[in-house]
Amino acid sequence: MAATTEDHEWLTLSEASKRLNVHPATLRQWSDEGKVRIFRTPGGHRRFSRTDIERMLQVTPLRGVGLSSYIVSEVLQRTRQELPVARQQAWATGIDENERDRQREAGRQLISMASQLVTRTAPTTEQREAAQRIGGEYGALMARSGHTLPDAVMAFIFFRDSLIETVFTLPETTGLDRDATLAIIHRVNDLLNDVLRSMMSVYVQAVPATGRGQ
């Protein structure tokens, strides 16, 4: 969508992309698709209305608390949608409602911690300790309920996939830079690896080798 030079103050592609915290290629694509107005200089360079860019910042959850809240909401929604099928899996059976409620709360804590990694360079010591505690509690639960170690790992994968798939959609749903998205995925996986290691360690300690699922 083109605009006239009478409009308002104009920003270069670099200035506008930095203001929105997106890659210049993403903003260039948006302008080609008509999602944001541009003015072209005689030399063919794009110029973006500062007013339009400020308006986009108000309505798009691009970063910080807004993006963290978006991730929490999307993961919970995705998990609810997949729950009917998931409950038919072996790893979802044999757990009473009280234990299930505790695991739901632990899952929400993990989602919240992972979403905070949007604006942090790495998990904090406190987050790692919490992740290890949650993983250990889940490993103990799966051992008590008679599930095999593969069942426990499959339950973890179900949770992890819902979270990672949500992060993968960020470039399309929020315009977040793909490089930034990959960095978020790396940090989230780093935290979830702590969960998996702790879960497996506690499970192995709780179940003798002869009774462990193959």
C-alpha positions as CSV (number, residue, x, y, z in Angstrom):
1,M,0.0,0.0,0.0
2,A,1.6,3.2,-1.1
3,A,1.4,6.5,0.8
4,T,1.9,10.2,-0.1
5,T,4.8,12.3,1.0
6,E,2.3,14.7,2.8
7,D,1.7,12.1,5.4
8,H,4.1,12.4,8.4
9,E,7.7,11.6,9.4
10,W,9.2,8.8,7.5
11,L,11.6,6.0,8.7
12,T,14.1,4.0,6.7
13,L,13.7,0.2,6.4
14,S,16.5,-0.2,9.0
15,E,15.0,2.3,11.4
16,A,11.4,0.9,11.2
17,S,12.6,-2.8,11.6
18,K,14.6,-1.9,14.7
19,R,11.6,0.0,16.1
20,L,9.4,-3.1,15.6
21,N,12.2,-5.5,16.6
22,V,11.8,-7.6,13.4
23,H,14.3,-8.5,10.7
24,P,14.4,-6.0,7.8
25,A,13.5,-8.9,5.4
26,T,10.3,-9.5,7.4
27,L,9.3,-5.8,7.2
28,R,10.1,-5.8,3.5
29,Q,7.8,-8.8,3.0
30,W,5.0,-7.0,4.9
31,S,5.3,-4.0,2.7
32,D,5.3,-6.2,-0.5
33,E,2.1,-7.8,0.8
34,G,0.4,-4.5,1.5
35,K,0.3,-5.0,5.3
36,V,2.2,-1.7,6.0
37,R,2.2,1.5,4.0
38,I,5.4,2.7,2.2
39,F,6.7,5.7,0.3
40,R,9.4,5.1,-2.3
41,T,12.1,7.6,-2.8
42,P,13.2,8.6,-6.3
43,G,16.0,6.0,-5.8
44,G,13.5,3.3,-5.1
45,H,14.1,3.0,-1.3
46,R,11.3,2.2,1.0
47,R,10.2,4.7,3.6
48,F,7.7,3.9,6.5
49,S,5.4,6.2,8.3
50,R,6.4,6.6,11.9
51,T,2.7,6.9,12.9
52,D,2.0,3.5,11.2
53,I,4.9,1.8,12.9
54,E,3.9,3.2,16.3
55,R,0.4,1.9,15.7
56,M,1.7,-1.6,14.9
57,L,3.6,-1.6,18.2
58,Q,0.3,-1.0,20.1
59,V,-1.6,-3.9,18.5
60,T,1.0,-6.6,17.9
61,P,2.5,-8.7,20.7
62,L,6.1,-8.5,19.4
63,R,8.2,-8.7,22.5
64,G,8.5,-8.6,26.3
65,V,5.5,-9.3,28.5
66,G,3.1,-9.3,25.6
67,L,5.0,-12.0,23.7
68,S,5.5,-14.1,26.9
69,S,1.7,-14.0,27.6
70,Y,1.0,-14.9,24.0
71,I,3.2,-18.0,24.3
72,V,1.6,-19.1,27.5
73,S,-1.9,-18.7,26.1
74,E,-1.1,-20.5,22.8
75,V,0.6,-23.5,24.5
76,L,-2.3,-24.0,26.8
77,Q,-4.8,-23.8,24.0
78,R,-2.7,-26.2,21.8
79,T,-2.4,-28.7,24.7
80,R,-6.2,-28.6,25.4
81,Q,-6.9,-29.3,21.8
82,E,-4.6,-32.3,21.7
83,L,-5.6,-33.6,25.1
84,P,-8.5,-36.0,24.0
85,V,-6.1,-37.9,21.8
86,A,-3.2,-37.7,24.3
87,R,-5.3,-39.3,27.1
88,Q,-5.6,-42.4,25.0
89,Q,-1.9,-42.9,25.1
90,A,-0.3,-45.4,27.6
91,W,1.6,-42.7,29.5
92,A,-1.6,-40.8,30.3
93,T,-3.4,-43.7,32.1
94,G,-3.3,-44.8,35.7
95,I,-2.8,-41.4,37.2
96,D,-5.4,-40.2,39.8
97,E,-7.0,-36.8,39.6
98,N,-5.0,-35.3,42.5
99,E,-1.7,-36.3,40.8
100,R,-3.0,-35.0,37.5
101,D,-3.9,-31.6,39.0
102,R,-0.4,-31.3,40.4
103,Q,1.2,-32.1,37.1
104,R,-1.0,-29.6,35.3
105,E,0.2,-26.9,37.8
106,A,3.8,-28.0,37.2
107,G,3.3,-27.8,33.4
108,R,1.9,-24.3,33.8
109,Q,5.0,-23.3,35.8
110,L,7.3,-24.7,33.1
111,I,5.4,-22.9,30.3
112,S,5.6,-19.7,32.3
113,M,9.4,-20.1,32.8
114,A,9.9,-21.0,29.2
115,S,8.0,-17.9,28.0
116,Q,10.2,-15.7,30.1
117,L,13.2,-16.8,28.0
118,V,11.9,-14.5,25.2
119,T,13.7,-11.6,26.9
120,R,16.5,-13.5,28.7
121,T,19.8,-14.8,27.2
122,A,19.7,-18.0,29.2
123,P,17.7,-19.8,32.0
124,T,18.6,-18.4,35.5
125,T,19.9,-20.6,38.2
126,E,16.5,-20.4,39.9
127,Q,14.8,-21.5,36.7
128,R,17.1,-24.5,36.3
129,E,16.6,-25.6,39.8
130,A,12.8,-25.3,39.4
131,A,13.0,-27.3,36.1
132,Q,15.0,-30.0,37.7
133,R,12.6,-30.2,40.7
134,I,9.6,-30.5,38.4
135,G,11.4,-33.1,36.2
136,G,12.3,-35.1,39.3
137,E,8.7,-35.0,40.7
138,Y,7.3,-36.2,37.3
139,G,9.9,-39.0,37.2
140,A,8.9,-40.2,40.6
141,L,5.2,-40.0,39.7
142,M,5.7,-42.1,36.6
143,A,7.6,-44.7,38.6
144,R,5.0,-44.9,41.3
145,S,2.2,-45.3,38.8
146,G,3.9,-48.2,37.1
147,H,4.7,-46.5,33.8
148,T,7.7,-47.5,31.8
149,L,10.6,-45.1,31.2
150,P,9.6,-44.9,27.5
151,D,6.1,-43.8,28.7
152,A,7.7,-41.1,30.8
153,V,9.8,-39.8,27.9
154,M,6.8,-39.8,25.6
155,A,4.8,-37.8,28.1
156,F,7.7,-35.3,28.2
157,I,7.8,-35.2,24.4
158,F,4.1,-34.4,24.2
159,F,4.6,-31.4,26.4
160,R,7.8,-30.2,24.7
161,D,6.3,-30.5,21.2
162,S,3.3,-28.3,22.2
163,L,5.7,-25.6,23.5
164,I,8.3,-25.7,20.7
165,E,5.6,-25.8,17.9
166,T,4.1,-22.6,19.4
167,V,7.5,-20.9,19.4
168,F,8.0,-22.0,15.8
169,T,4.9,-20.1,14.7
170,L,6.1,-16.7,16.1
171,P,7.6,-15.4,12.8
172,E,4.2,-15.8,11.1
173,T,1.9,-14.8,14.0
174,T,3.9,-11.9,15.5
175,G,6.6,-11.0,12.9
176,L,9.4,-11.9,15.3
177,D,12.8,-12.2,13.6
178,R,13.5,-15.8,12.6
179,D,17.0,-15.6,14.1
180,A,15.5,-14.4,17.3
181,T,13.0,-17.2,17.2
182,L,15.7,-19.8,16.8
183,A,17.6,-18.3,19.8
184,I,14.4,-18.6,21.9
185,I,14.0,-22.2,20.9
186,H,17.6,-22.9,21.9
187,R,17.0,-21.4,25.3
188,V,13.7,-23.2,25.8
189,N,15.3,-26.5,24.8
190,D,18.1,-25.9,27.2
191,L,15.7,-25.5,30.1
192,L,13.6,-28.5,29.0
193,N,16.7,-30.7,28.8
194,D,17.2,-30.0,32.5
195,V,13.6,-31.3,33.1
196,L,14.3,-34.5,31.0
197,R,17.6,-35.3,32.6
198,S,16.1,-34.9,36.1
199,M,13.0,-36.9,35.2
200,M,15.0,-39.8,33.9
201,S,17.5,-39.8,36.7
202,V,14.8,-39.9,39.4
203,Y,12.9,-42.6,37.5
204,V,16.0,-44.8,37.2
205,Q,16.7,-44.4,40.9
206,A,13.1,-45.3,41.8
207,V,12.7,-48.4,39.6
208,P,15.2,-51.3,39.7
209,A,16.7,-52.2,36.4
210,T,14.9,-55.4,36.2
211,G,11.5,-53.7,36.4
212,R,12.3,-50.8,34.1
213,G,10.4,-50.6,30.7
214,Q,12.5,-51.4,27.7
